[in-house]
Amino acid sequence: MSDQKEDIRSRIDLVDLIQEYVPLKQAGSVSWKGLCPFHAEKTPSFHVSRDRQIWHCFGCNEGGDCFAFVMRMEGMDFPEALRHLGAKVGIEVARFSSAESNEKQRLVAANTFAAGYYRKVLTDAASAADARAYVARRGIPEELAQAFGLGVAPDAWDALAQAFVKRGIPETDGERAGLLMRRRQGSGFIDRFRRRLMIPLRDAQGSVVGFTGRVFAEAALGSRLSAESSAERRAPNAESAGPKYLNSPETPVYHKGSMLFGLDLAKKAIREAGRVIIVEGQMDVIASHKAGVANIVASSGTALTEAQLALLKRYASTIVFSFDADAAGFKAAQRGITLARQAGFDVRVAVLPASAGKDPDEAVQKDPRLWRDAVQRTVPIMQYFIDRAVAGRNLNDVDDKRAISSFLLPEFAHMSDVVEREHWLQAVADLLRTDLAVLRQSIQRPQASPPTPLPSRGEGGSPPASPYTSAERARVRTREDQSLELLLGLFINLNEFRALIAERLPPSGLPADARIRGLYAPAVSLYDRERSSPAAPSDLFERLRRQLQALPEPERTSETSLLDAAVLQAERLVEDQPPAAVAGHVRQLIEAVASSEVRRRRKALEQDIRRAESAGNKEEVQRLLESLNRLMS
C-alpha cells in the first residue's frame, strides 16, 4: 500500500493538480501561490511547492500533499483519494474492505450497471423506438445523449431485476441503491423505474449515484404487463400514472440536498469562466450544453442548500441564477439566493426575455442565441431585486414606496462589502427620494454567519477536522516562534547551512514549549548520523516525513502540517536570492532566537532573585546575581 501511495505521489505534479481547481501564479522558480479554496480571503496565502510537492495555507493552516488536497477538496476519504489519483496516472488501486466503503462501492457499481443497461435499451431495443423519437423531438443530439448517459427503463415489471441476476449482482444491492423494490406478494423484486427516460445522477467525480426517470409518453403510461396481480400494480412507486419526474430515493450514496446535476461535466468550464449558472431542470442543463454554454448545473427543482453551495465554492466565486421574464422560479430560489450571498458568492441573474419561453430548454429549442445572450447579459442580484420591486409600482404613492423599501432593505443585511452596500443604498435612496442617512440607519446588520463547511462526498456533513486544536489556533505566534519555524525550514532545505544552525542552536537550547522541538530534534539527529556516513546527503525532508507516518493521529497530521509550513516558509524566504543574502538571513534568525533565549533566562533569573529576596535568603540572592551577570556579560 505504502509503495503504491508513493508511486502515485511521485507521478502527480501537484501544481498541475491544484490548478485544476485553483488558479495559481508563479511566485518563484519552484513555488506558486493563489487564493485559498478552503477559506475566504482577498490576499493569497495559499502556497504550493513544485520542488517538495506540498501545499500549505498560511491563513487557515491547512496543508499537505496531493492526497490531502484531493481529500479536502473533493470530500473524499483516503482510499477514495488514492483510487482517484491512481486513475489519473494509470495505476489501479485495489478496493478496501471496510463495511461502509464496501457498501458504497457496491451501490455505485449497481447504479453504474443500471446506467449501462438503460443506455443499451435506449440505443438498441426495438421497444424503445418511441423513447428514441422523444429524444429526437427534444433536439438532443447523440453525442449529448451519450455524454449525459441517457437511457430508458423498459415497460416491464422486472427487466432490470432479471438483468441483475444474470450479471450476478445481488438484488439486495439494487434495492439499497433504490433501483428495485420487494414484491408485495411472493418473493423477489420488481423495478422501481418503468417506461421512463432515465437520466443518470452523477456526483462531482462522475460516479453514478442515482437516477431521475422522466415520463416521455404520458398517453401510453397505462400499458403494463398483465401477468402481475392488480394488488402489485397498486404498490407504492409502481406508478400506474406516476409523477412526471421520479427520483431515486435517498441512499448511502445519493443525497438530493448535496447533489448538483451536471457538475461532473461542468467543472472545467466553471473554473475557466469563474462562474456557475444555476437552473432548475436537468433538460435545461442538457439544452444549455447544446447551445455551447457548459458552465451550468441544475438544482433539480429544489432551492440551493448549504451543502450544494459549499460544493460550488470549490469551483467558482460567482453564481448566476436563471429566471424567465415572469420569474416563476424566483420565489422557490429565494432561500438559495440568500444562502449564496451569505456564503460570499457574487450573485447575478440571467433573465430570459418573454419571447424566449419559460426556461432555458424552451429558449434553446427556439434559438440557442436567446440563451447565450441571456447568460452574457447578467445583472447583479440587487439590480434584479430593484427591478422586481418597482415593477407595476407608483413611486409617487407612499404605500408603494413602503412596499418597495420593505422588500429591498432586508437584502442589505447580506452585504459584507461596504462599497457594494453604499452603492446600492444610494441607488435605493435616489429611487425612493429618501435621505441616504435615514436608509443607512434603518439597516439592521445580522451576526456574521460562520463559513459553510465542505461536505464529505455523498453526505452533507462536515469536512475532515483541521489538524490544529482550538488552543493551537488561538495561540499568538511570537516572533521567536516564527524564527524557529523558519530555521527548521532552512535547516531542512539548505544542506550547506545545517552545520552552522545545529552548532549555534542545539535542540536542548529550544524552549520546552516550542512547537518545532518535536521536529527539530529528530532532524538534527538524522543530520548527525548522516554526516558521519560517507554517502551523499539524502533528502532530509522526505526522511522526516516518513518518520512522522509512525505517529498516531492527530499528532501525525499536526506535525506533518507544521513540517510542510516550515519548509514552505523557508522556501519563500530564500526564493531566487543570492547565497550571501541567504547566509545573512540564517545568521539574523539565529541571533534573533539567541536573543530571545537570553531574555527568557534573564526574566527567569530576575523572578528567582525576587523570590529569594522575599525569603531573606542572601546566599541564594548572591548566587543568582552572579548567574545574571554572567548571562548579561
C-alpha positions as CSV (number, residue, x, y, z in Angstrom):
1,M,0.0,0.0,0.0
2,S,2.7,2.4,1.0
3,D,4.7,1.7,-2.1
4,Q,1.6,2.2,-4.3
5,K,0.9,5.5,-2.5
6,E,4.5,6.7,-3.1
7,D,4.4,5.6,-6.7
8,I,1.2,7.6,-7.3
9,R,2.6,10.6,-5.4
10,S,5.8,10.6,-7.5
11,R,3.8,10.7,-10.7
12,I,1.5,13.6,-9.8
13,D,2.6,17.1,-10.4
14,L,0.9,19.0,-7.5
15,V,0.9,22.4,-9.2
16,D,-0.9,20.9,-12.2
17,L,-3.3,19.1,-10.0
18,I,-4.2,22.1,-7.9
19,Q,-4.6,24.3,-10.9
20,E,-7.5,22.1,-12.0
21,Y,-9.3,23.7,-9.0
22,V,-7.5,26.9,-8.1
23,P,-5.7,29.5,-10.3
24,L,-2.1,29.8,-9.2
25,K,0.6,32.4,-10.1
26,Q,4.3,31.6,-10.0
27,A,5.9,33.2,-7.0
28,G,9.5,32.0,-7.7
29,S,11.3,29.3,-9.6
30,V,9.7,26.4,-7.8
31,S,6.8,28.0,-5.7
32,W,3.3,29.1,-6.6
33,K,0.6,30.9,-4.8
34,G,-3.1,31.7,-5.1
35,L,-6.3,32.3,-3.1
36,C,-7.1,29.5,-0.7
37,P,-10.1,27.4,-1.7
38,F,-10.8,26.5,1.9
39,H,-11.4,29.9,3.4
40,A,-12.4,33.3,2.2
41,E,-9.5,35.7,1.5
42,K,-8.5,38.5,-0.7
43,T,-4.8,38.3,-0.4
44,P,-3.2,35.0,-1.5
45,S,-1.9,32.9,1.4
46,F,-2.1,29.5,-0.3
47,H,1.4,28.3,-1.4
48,V,2.4,25.3,-3.4
49,S,6.0,23.9,-3.8
50,R,6.6,22.1,-7.0
51,D,10.0,21.0,-5.7
52,R,8.6,19.5,-2.5
53,Q,5.2,18.6,-3.9
54,I,3.4,20.1,-0.8
55,W,0.9,22.9,-0.3
56,H,0.1,25.0,2.7
57,C,-2.2,27.9,3.5
58,F,-0.7,30.3,6.0
59,G,-4.2,31.8,6.6
60,C,-6.1,28.7,7.8
61,N,-3.2,26.4,8.5
62,E,-4.4,23.7,6.1
63,G,-1.8,21.8,4.2
64,G,-0.4,18.5,3.0
65,D,0.4,16.6,-0.2
66,C,-1.7,15.6,-3.3
67,F,-3.8,13.2,-1.2
68,A,-4.6,15.7,1.5
69,F,-5.6,18.3,-1.2
70,V,-8.0,15.9,-3.0
71,M,-9.4,14.6,0.3
72,R,-10.1,18.2,1.4
73,M,-11.3,19.5,-1.9
74,E,-13.5,16.6,-3.0
75,G,-14.6,15.4,0.4
76,M,-13.0,12.0,-0.1
77,D,-11.6,9.6,2.4
78,F,-8.0,8.4,1.8
79,P,-8.9,5.2,-0.1
80,E,-11.1,7.2,-2.5
81,A,-8.4,9.8,-3.0
82,L,-5.8,7.0,-3.6
83,R,-8.1,5.5,-6.3
84,H,-8.9,8.9,-7.8
85,L,-5.3,9.9,-8.2
86,G,-4.3,6.4,-9.2
87,A,-6.7,6.6,-12.1
88,K,-5.2,9.9,-13.2
89,V,-1.7,8.3,-13.6
90,G,-2.8,4.9,-14.8
91,I,-2.3,2.9,-11.5
92,E,-5.1,0.6,-10.5
93,V,-5.7,0.6,-6.7
94,A,-7.3,-2.3,-5.0
95,R,-10.6,-1.7,-3.2
96,F,-10.6,-1.6,0.5
97,S,-12.8,-3.8,2.7
98,S,-14.3,-1.5,5.4
99,A,-18.0,-2.2,5.7
100,E,-19.1,1.4,4.9
101,S,-16.7,1.8,2.0
102,N,-17.6,-1.6,0.6
103,E,-21.3,-0.8,0.7
104,K,-20.9,2.5,-1.1
105,Q,-18.7,0.8,-3.8
106,R,-21.4,-1.9,-4.3
107,L,-24.2,0.7,-4.6
108,V,-22.2,2.8,-7.1
109,A,-21.5,-0.4,-9.0
110,A,-25.2,-1.3,-9.1
111,N,-26.1,2.2,-10.3
112,T,-23.3,2.1,-12.9
113,F,-24.6,-1.3,-14.2
114,A,-28.1,0.1,-14.4
115,A,-27.0,3.1,-16.3
116,G,-25.3,0.9,-18.9
117,Y,-28.4,-1.3,-19.1
118,Y,-30.8,1.6,-19.6
119,R,-28.5,3.1,-22.2
120,K,-28.3,-0.1,-24.2
121,V,-32.1,-0.4,-24.1
122,L,-32.5,3.2,-25.5
123,T,-30.0,2.7,-28.3
124,D,-30.7,-0.9,-29.3
125,A,-34.1,-2.2,-28.2
126,A,-37.0,-2.2,-30.8
127,S,-39.4,-1.4,-27.9
128,A,-37.6,1.8,-27.2
129,A,-38.4,3.4,-30.6
130,D,-40.9,5.8,-29.0
131,A,-38.2,6.9,-26.5
132,R,-35.7,7.5,-29.2
133,A,-38.3,9.5,-31.1
134,Y,-38.9,11.6,-27.9
135,V,-35.2,12.3,-27.5
136,A,-35.1,13.4,-31.2
137,R,-38.1,15.6,-30.7
138,R,-36.3,17.3,-27.8
139,G,-33.5,18.1,-30.2
140,I,-30.9,16.2,-28.1
141,P,-28.1,15.0,-30.4
142,E,-26.5,11.6,-30.0
143,E,-23.2,13.0,-28.6
144,L,-25.1,14.8,-25.8
145,A,-27.3,11.8,-25.1
146,Q,-24.2,9.7,-24.7
147,A,-22.3,12.3,-22.6
148,F,-25.2,12.5,-20.1
149,G,-25.8,8.7,-20.3
150,L,-29.5,9.0,-21.3
151,G,-31.3,5.7,-21.3
152,V,-34.7,4.2,-21.0
153,A,-36.4,1.9,-18.4
154,P,-38.3,-0.8,-20.3
155,D,-42.1,-1.2,-20.0
156,A,-41.7,-4.3,-17.8
157,W,-42.1,-5.1,-14.1
158,D,-38.7,-6.8,-13.5
159,A,-36.5,-6.3,-16.6
160,L,-33.6,-4.7,-14.5
161,A,-34.1,-7.2,-11.7
162,Q,-33.6,-10.0,-14.1
163,A,-30.5,-8.2,-15.6
164,F,-29.0,-8.0,-12.1
165,V,-29.5,-11.7,-11.6
166,K,-27.9,-12.6,-15.0
167,R,-24.9,-10.3,-14.1
168,G,-24.5,-11.8,-10.7
169,I,-25.3,-8.6,-8.9
170,P,-27.2,-9.2,-5.6
171,E,-30.8,-7.9,-5.9
172,T,-30.4,-6.5,-2.4
173,D,-27.7,-4.2,-3.7
174,G,-30.3,-3.0,-6.3
175,E,-32.8,-2.5,-3.5
176,R,-30.3,-0.5,-1.4
177,A,-29.4,1.6,-4.4
178,G,-33.1,2.5,-4.9
179,L,-33.4,0.7,-8.2
180,L,-35.5,-2.3,-7.1
181,M,-38.4,-2.9,-4.7
182,R,-39.5,-6.1,-3.0
183,R,-42.7,-7.6,-4.4
184,R,-45.8,-7.0,-2.3
185,Q,-46.8,-10.7,-2.8
186,G,-44.4,-13.6,-3.1
187,S,-40.7,-13.4,-3.2
188,G,-38.3,-11.5,-5.5
189,F,-38.0,-7.9,-6.7
190,I,-39.5,-5.5,-9.2
191,D,-38.1,-2.5,-10.9
192,R,-38.7,0.9,-9.4
193,F,-38.5,2.7,-12.8
194,R,-40.5,1.6,-15.8
195,R,-41.2,3.2,-19.1
196,R,-39.3,6.3,-18.3
197,L,-36.4,8.3,-19.9
198,M,-33.6,7.6,-17.5
199,I,-31.2,10.4,-16.6
200,P,-28.2,9.2,-14.5
201,L,-27.4,11.4,-11.5
202,R,-23.6,11.6,-11.1
203,D,-21.5,13.1,-8.3
204,A,-18.7,15.6,-8.9
205,Q,-16.3,12.7,-9.8
206,G,-18.7,11.2,-12.3
207,S,-19.8,8.2,-10.3
208,V,-23.5,7.2,-10.9
209,V,-25.3,7.5,-7.6
210,G,-28.9,7.7,-8.6
211,F,-31.4,8.4,-11.4
212,T,-34.2,10.7,-12.5
213,G,-36.9,8.9,-14.5
214,R,-38.9,11.2,-16.8
215,V,-42.2,10.4,-18.4
216,F,-41.8,10.6,-22.2
217,A,-45.1,9.3,-23.4
218,E,-47.9,10.3,-21.0
219,A,-50.7,8.9,-23.1
220,A,-49.2,5.5,-23.2
221,L,-48.4,5.1,-19.5
222,G,-51.4,2.8,-18.9
223,S,-49.9,-0.2,-20.8
224,R,-48.4,-2.7,-18.4
225,L,-47.7,-6.4,-18.4
226,S,-50.8,-8.3,-17.5
227,A,-49.1,-11.1,-15.7
228,E,-48.8,-9.2,-12.4
229,S,-51.7,-9.0,-9.9
230,S,-53.8,-5.9,-9.6
231,A,-52.6,-5.6,-5.9
232,E,-49.0,-5.3,-7.1
233,R,-50.0,-2.7,-9.6
234,R,-51.1,-0.6,-6.7
235,A,-47.7,-0.9,-4.9
236,P,-46.0,2.3,-3.9
237,N,-43.9,3.8,-6.7
238,A,-45.3,1.3,-9.2
239,E,-46.5,4.4,-11.0
240,S,-49.5,3.3,-13.0
241,A,-49.8,7.0,-13.7
242,G,-47.0,8.4,-11.6
243,P,-45.3,11.8,-11.4
244,K,-43.7,13.5,-14.4
245,Y,-40.3,13.1,-12.7
246,L,-39.4,10.2,-10.3
247,N,-36.1,10.4,-8.5
248,S,-34.1,7.7,-6.7
249,P,-34.8,7.7,-3.0
250,E,-32.2,8.8,-0.5
251,T,-29.4,6.1,-0.2
252,P,-26.0,5.9,1.3
253,V,-24.6,7.3,-2.0
254,Y,-27.4,9.7,-3.1
255,H,-28.5,12.7,-1.1
256,K,-30.6,15.1,-3.0
257,G,-29.6,18.1,-0.9
258,S,-25.9,17.7,-1.8
259,M,-26.3,16.7,-5.5
260,L,-25.9,19.1,-8.4
261,F,-26.9,17.7,-11.8
262,G,-24.2,18.1,-14.5
263,L,-21.4,19.2,-12.2
264,D,-19.1,16.4,-13.3
265,L,-19.3,17.7,-16.9
266,A,-19.3,21.4,-15.9
267,K,-16.3,21.6,-13.5
268,K,-13.7,22.6,-16.1
269,A,-16.0,25.2,-17.8
270,I,-17.0,26.6,-14.4
271,R,-13.4,27.1,-13.4
272,E,-12.5,28.7,-16.7
273,A,-15.5,31.0,-16.6
274,G,-15.2,31.8,-12.8
275,R,-18.9,31.5,-12.6
276,V,-21.6,28.8,-12.4
277,I,-25.1,29.1,-13.9
278,I,-27.9,27.5,-11.8
279,V,-31.0,26.3,-13.5
280,E,-33.9,24.2,-12.2
281,G,-34.2,21.3,-14.6
282,Q,-31.9,18.6,-16.0
283,M,-33.3,19.2,-19.5
284,D,-32.2,22.8,-19.1
285,V,-28.6,21.7,-18.5
286,I,-28.6,19.4,-21.5
287,A,-30.1,22.1,-23.7
288,S,-27.5,24.6,-22.5
289,H,-24.7,22.3,-23.5
290,K,-26.3,22.0,-26.9
291,A,-26.1,25.9,-27.1
292,G,-22.4,25.8,-26.1
293,V,-22.9,27.0,-22.5
294,A,-21.3,24.3,-20.4
295,N,-20.7,26.1,-17.0
296,I,-24.1,25.1,-15.8
297,V,-25.7,22.8,-13.2
298,A,-29.3,22.0,-12.1
299,S,-30.6,22.1,-8.5
300,S,-33.3,19.6,-9.7
301,G,-36.3,21.6,-8.6
302,T,-35.2,22.5,-5.1
303,A,-33.7,25.6,-3.6
304,L,-29.9,25.5,-3.2
305,T,-28.7,24.1,0.1
306,E,-25.7,25.0,2.1
307,A,-24.1,21.7,1.1
308,Q,-24.5,22.4,-2.6
309,L,-23.2,25.9,-2.2
310,A,-20.1,24.6,-0.3
311,L,-19.6,22.2,-3.2
312,L,-19.8,25.1,-5.8
313,K,-17.4,27.2,-3.7
314,R,-14.6,24.9,-4.8
315,Y,-15.0,25.9,-8.4
316,A,-16.4,29.5,-8.7
317,S,-17.0,32.7,-6.8
318,T,-19.9,33.9,-8.9
319,I,-23.4,32.3,-9.2
320,V,-25.8,33.2,-12.0
321,F,-29.4,32.3,-11.4
322,S,-31.7,32.0,-14.4
323,F,-35.3,33.3,-14.4
324,D,-37.8,33.8,-17.1
325,A,-39.4,37.2,-17.7
326,D,-42.2,36.3,-15.3
327,A,-39.7,35.0,-12.7
328,A,-41.9,32.0,-12.0
329,G,-39.0,30.2,-10.2
330,F,-37.8,33.3,-8.2
331,K,-39.8,32.5,-5.1
332,A,-38.5,29.0,-4.9
333,A,-35.0,30.2,-5.4
334,Q,-35.1,33.0,-2.8
335,R,-33.7,30.9,0.1
336,G,-30.8,29.7,-2.1
337,I,-30.1,33.3,-3.2
338,T,-29.9,34.3,0.5
339,L,-27.6,31.4,1.4
340,A,-25.4,32.1,-1.6
341,R,-24.9,35.8,-0.6
342,Q,-24.2,34.8,3.0
343,A,-21.6,32.3,1.7
344,G,-19.8,35.2,0.0
345,F,-20.8,34.5,-3.6
346,D,-21.2,37.3,-6.1
347,V,-24.8,36.6,-7.1
348,R,-26.1,37.6,-10.5
349,V,-29.2,36.9,-12.6
350,A,-29.7,36.0,-16.2
351,V,-33.2,37.0,-17.3
352,L,-34.8,35.3,-20.4
353,P,-37.0,37.6,-22.5
354,A,-40.7,36.8,-22.6
355,S,-40.4,35.7,-26.2
356,A,-37.8,33.0,-25.3
357,G,-40.1,30.7,-23.4
358,K,-40.4,29.6,-19.8
359,D,-37.0,28.1,-19.3
360,P,-33.6,27.6,-21.0
361,D,-34.7,24.4,-22.6
362,E,-37.5,26.1,-24.5
363,A,-35.2,29.1,-25.3
364,V,-32.6,26.8,-26.9
365,Q,-35.3,24.9,-28.9
366,K,-36.4,28.3,-30.3
367,D,-33.0,29.7,-30.9
368,P,-29.8,28.9,-29.0
369,R,-28.7,32.5,-29.3
370,L,-31.5,33.5,-26.9
371,W,-29.9,31.5,-24.1
372,R,-26.3,32.5,-25.0
373,D,-27.3,36.2,-25.0
374,A,-29.2,35.9,-21.6
375,V,-26.2,34.4,-19.8
376,Q,-23.9,37.0,-21.3
377,R,-26.1,39.9,-20.1
378,T,-26.4,39.1,-16.4
379,V,-27.3,41.8,-13.8
380,P,-26.3,42.0,-10.1
381,I,-28.8,40.4,-7.8
382,M,-29.6,43.8,-6.2
383,Q,-30.4,45.3,-9.6
384,Y,-32.7,42.4,-10.2
385,F,-34.4,42.9,-6.8
386,I,-34.8,46.6,-7.6
387,D,-36.3,45.9,-11.0
388,R,-38.7,43.4,-9.4
389,A,-39.6,45.7,-6.6
390,V,-40.6,48.7,-8.8
391,A,-42.4,46.7,-11.5
392,G,-46.0,47.9,-11.5
393,R,-45.5,50.3,-8.6
394,N,-46.1,54.0,-8.4
395,L,-43.1,55.7,-7.0
396,N,-45.2,58.8,-6.0
397,D,-47.5,56.6,-3.9
398,V,-46.4,56.3,-0.3
399,D,-47.8,52.8,0.1
400,D,-46.0,51.6,-2.9
401,K,-42.8,53.2,-1.7
402,R,-43.2,51.5,1.7
403,A,-43.7,48.1,0.0
404,I,-40.6,48.7,-2.1
405,S,-38.5,49.6,0.9
406,S,-39.9,46.6,2.9
407,F,-38.8,44.3,0.0
408,L,-35.4,45.8,-0.6
409,L,-33.9,46.9,2.8
410,P,-33.6,43.4,4.3
411,E,-31.4,42.5,1.4
412,F,-28.7,44.9,2.6
413,A,-28.1,42.7,5.7
414,H,-26.5,40.1,3.4
415,M,-23.8,42.5,2.1
416,S,-20.5,42.3,3.8
417,D,-18.7,44.6,1.3
418,V,-19.0,48.3,2.4
419,V,-18.5,49.7,-1.1
420,E,-21.2,47.5,-2.6
421,R,-23.6,48.3,0.2
422,E,-23.1,52.0,-0.1
423,H,-23.6,51.8,-3.9
424,W,-26.9,50.1,-3.7
425,L,-28.1,52.2,-0.7
426,Q,-27.5,55.3,-2.8
427,A,-29.4,53.7,-5.7
428,V,-32.4,52.9,-3.5
429,A,-32.3,56.3,-1.8
430,D,-32.4,58.0,-5.2
431,L,-35.2,55.7,-6.3
432,L,-37.4,56.4,-3.3
433,R,-36.3,60.1,-3.0
434,T,-35.2,59.4,0.6
435,D,-32.3,60.7,2.6
436,L,-29.3,58.2,2.4
437,A,-28.5,58.6,6.1
438,V,-32.1,57.7,7.1
439,L,-31.9,54.5,5.0
440,R,-28.5,53.6,6.4
441,Q,-29.7,53.9,9.9
442,S,-32.7,51.6,9.2
443,I,-30.5,48.6,8.2
444,Q,-30.0,46.1,11.0
445,R,-26.8,44.1,10.3
446,P,-27.1,40.4,11.4
447,Q,-24.4,38.4,13.1
448,A,-21.9,37.2,10.6
449,S,-22.6,33.6,9.6
450,P,-19.8,31.1,10.0
451,P,-18.2,29.7,6.9
452,T,-20.1,26.8,5.3
453,P,-18.1,23.5,5.7
454,L,-17.2,21.3,2.8
455,P,-19.3,18.1,2.7
456,S,-18.0,14.7,2.5
457,R,-18.8,13.0,-0.8
458,G,-22.3,11.7,-0.8
459,E,-23.1,13.4,2.5
460,G,-23.9,16.9,3.7
461,G,-21.6,16.5,6.7
462,S,-18.5,18.5,7.7
463,P,-15.1,18.0,6.2
464,P,-12.3,16.3,7.9
465,A,-11.3,18.1,11.0
466,S,-8.4,20.6,11.0
467,P,-5.2,19.1,12.4
468,Y,-4.8,22.0,14.7
469,T,-6.6,22.2,18.1
470,S,-8.6,25.3,19.0
471,A,-5.9,26.2,21.5
472,E,-3.2,26.0,18.8
473,R,-5.3,28.1,16.5
474,A,-5.8,30.7,19.2
475,R,-2.2,30.9,20.2
476,V,-0.4,34.0,19.1
477,R,2.7,33.1,17.2
478,T,5.5,35.2,18.6
479,R,8.5,36.5,16.5
480,E,10.5,33.7,18.2
481,D,8.0,31.1,17.1
482,Q,8.3,32.4,13.5
483,S,12.1,32.5,13.7
484,L,12.3,28.9,15.0
485,E,10.0,27.6,12.3
486,L,12.0,29.4,9.6
487,L,15.2,28.0,11.0
488,L,13.7,24.5,10.9
489,G,12.7,25.0,7.3
490,L,16.2,26.4,6.4
491,F,17.9,23.5,8.2
492,I,15.9,21.0,6.1
493,N,16.1,22.9,2.8
494,L,19.7,24.0,2.8
495,N,22.4,21.4,3.4
496,E,25.2,24.0,3.4
497,F,23.8,25.7,6.5
498,R,23.0,22.7,8.6
499,A,26.3,22.6,10.5
500,L,26.1,26.3,11.4
501,I,22.4,26.0,12.6
502,A,23.0,22.8,14.5
503,E,26.1,24.2,16.3
504,R,24.5,27.6,17.2
505,L,21.1,26.2,18.0
506,P,21.3,22.7,19.6
507,P,17.9,21.1,20.3
508,S,18.4,21.4,24.1
509,G,18.6,25.2,23.6
510,L,15.0,25.4,22.3
511,P,12.2,26.5,24.7
512,A,10.5,23.5,26.3
513,D,7.1,24.5,24.8
514,A,8.4,25.3,21.3
515,R,6.2,23.6,18.7
516,I,9.1,22.7,16.5
517,R,11.0,21.0,19.2
518,G,9.5,17.6,18.2
519,L,10.6,18.1,14.6
520,Y,13.9,19.9,15.1
521,A,15.5,17.3,17.4
522,P,14.9,14.3,15.1
523,A,16.0,16.5,12.1
524,V,19.4,17.3,13.8
525,S,19.7,13.6,14.9
526,L,19.2,12.5,11.3
527,Y,21.8,15.0,10.1
528,D,24.3,14.0,12.8
529,R,24.0,10.3,11.7
530,E,24.2,11.3,8.0
531,R,27.3,13.5,8.2
532,S,29.2,10.6,9.8
533,S,28.4,8.5,6.8
534,P,30.4,8.7,3.5
535,A,27.1,8.5,1.5
536,A,25.8,11.7,-0.2
537,P,23.3,13.7,1.7
538,S,19.8,12.4,1.4
539,D,16.5,14.3,1.3
540,L,16.1,15.2,4.9
541,F,12.5,16.4,4.2
542,E,11.4,13.0,2.9
543,R,13.1,11.1,5.7
544,L,11.4,13.2,8.3
545,R,8.0,12.9,6.6
546,R,8.4,9.1,6.6
547,Q,9.3,9.1,10.3
548,L,6.1,11.1,11.0
549,Q,3.9,8.4,9.5
550,A,4.6,6.2,12.5
551,L,2.9,8.8,14.8
552,P,-0.7,8.3,15.9
553,E,-3.4,10.6,14.8
554,P,-4.0,13.5,15.3
555,E,-0.3,14.1,16.2
556,R,0.8,12.8,12.8
557,T,-1.3,15.2,10.8
558,S,-0.4,18.2,13.1
559,E,3.3,17.5,12.9
560,T,3.3,16.9,9.2
561,S,1.4,20.2,8.7
562,L,3.9,22.1,10.8
563,L,6.8,20.5,8.8
564,D,5.3,21.5,5.5
565,A,4.6,25.0,6.7
566,A,8.2,25.5,7.9
567,V,9.7,24.2,4.7
568,L,7.4,26.3,2.5
569,Q,8.1,29.5,4.6
570,A,11.8,28.9,4.2
571,E,11.4,28.3,0.5
572,R,9.6,31.6,0.2
573,L,12.2,33.4,2.2
574,V,15.2,32.4,0.1
575,E,13.5,32.1,-3.3
576,D,15.9,33.2,-6.0
577,Q,18.1,35.1,-3.6
578,P,22.0,35.1,-3.9
579,P,23.9,32.9,-1.4
580,A,25.2,35.9,0.5
581,A,21.7,37.2,1.2
582,V,20.6,33.7,2.3
583,A,23.6,33.5,4.7
584,G,22.6,36.8,6.1
585,H,19.0,35.6,6.7
586,V,20.3,32.5,8.5
587,R,22.6,34.5,10.8
588,Q,19.9,37.1,11.6
589,L,17.4,34.3,12.6
590,I,20.0,32.6,14.8
591,E,20.7,35.9,16.6
592,A,17.0,36.5,17.0
593,V,16.5,33.1,18.6
594,A,19.6,33.5,20.8
595,S,18.4,37.0,22.0
596,S,15.0,35.6,22.9
597,E,16.6,32.8,24.9
598,V,18.7,35.3,26.8
599,R,15.7,37.4,27.5
600,R,13.8,34.4,28.7
601,R,16.6,33.2,31.0
602,R,17.1,36.8,32.4
603,K,13.4,37.0,33.2
604,A,13.5,33.7,35.0
605,L,16.6,34.7,37.0
606,E,15.0,38.0,38.0
607,Q,11.9,36.2,39.2
608,D,14.1,33.8,41.2
609,I,16.1,36.7,42.7
610,R,12.8,38.4,43.8
611,R,11.6,35.2,45.4
612,A,15.0,34.7,47.2
613,E,14.9,38.3,48.5
614,S,11.4,37.8,49.8
615,A,12.5,34.7,51.6
616,G,15.5,36.5,53.1
617,N,18.0,34.0,51.5
618,K,21.0,36.3,51.0
619,E,23.3,33.5,49.8
620,E,20.8,32.4,47.1
621,V,20.4,36.0,46.0
622,Q,24.1,36.4,45.6
623,R,24.4,33.2,43.6
624,L,21.6,34.2,41.3
625,L,23.0,37.7,40.8
626,E,26.3,36.2,39.7
627,S,24.5,34.0,37.2
628,L,22.6,37.0,35.9
629,N,25.9,39.0,35.5
630,R,27.5,36.1,33.6
631,L,24.4,35.9,31.3
632,M,24.5,39.7,30.6
633,S,28.2,39.9,30.1
